[in-house]
Amino acid sequence: DAMVIQNPRYQVTQFGKPVTLSCSQTLNHNVMYWYQQKSSQAPKLLFHYYDKDFNNEADTPDNFQSRRPNTSFCFLDIRSPGLGDAAMYLCATRTTGDYNEQFFGPGTRLTVL
Amino acid sequence: AQSVAQPEDQVNVAEGNPLTVKCTYSVSGNPYLFWYVQYPNRGLQFLLKYITGDNLVKGSYGFEAEFNKSQTSFHLKKPSALVSDSALYFCAALRGSTGRRALTFGSGTRLQVQP
């Protein structure tokens, strides 16, 4: 089945130790999103890619970076995780059409010790 | 600025009864509205959307939503609730220009269906 896959599902890191979360998709969608979600709050958009065109949200901290080496894969790098970065990180994709729905992966829950 | 409001943190309903989860929006231009559901430790799942056309939109799992322009609302409804409908529900509005479309989410409403 076509899907959005996130690895790992659970990630534990230490304060200040860089961590990378990965997202892959078999849907061949042009657009990919990264969200941060804390404690059942609304997902907060960090950035998104329209093909290779990178769009950063104005309030996304510099500590968060992203890479999209090809259509199928997208990575979220947290350069120096703080305790406040503990959250669920969600990846989503959609096709090019502006009004199409997003397909979400299951998320990666990040714990910072 | 665009915003989406979900005035109820939690909605409780008995199984078999109708349910409504409320959403109001404030957008510039035409509203494009979505509902998503989230089960514990899972990503969001798309339920339905309003882009244009009929004000009553039908979606997955028996859910529907009514778009009301005069009241700027997009309430989610289901005629008969199931215990398995218990989850977190998010209303969202589309923002941005072509090629930079993204969603603004409401704060979420937890639906609890009691047996």
Interface residues (C-beta under 8 A of the other chain):
Chain A: V4 Q6 V31 Y33 S40 Q41 A42 P43 L45 H48 Y50 D53 N55 L90 A92 D98 Y99 E101 Q102 F103 F104 G105 P106 G107 R109
Chain B: Y32 F34 Y36 N41 R42 G43 L44 Q45 F46 K49 I51 L88 F90 L94 T98 G99 R100 R101 A102 L103 F105 G106 S107 G108 R110
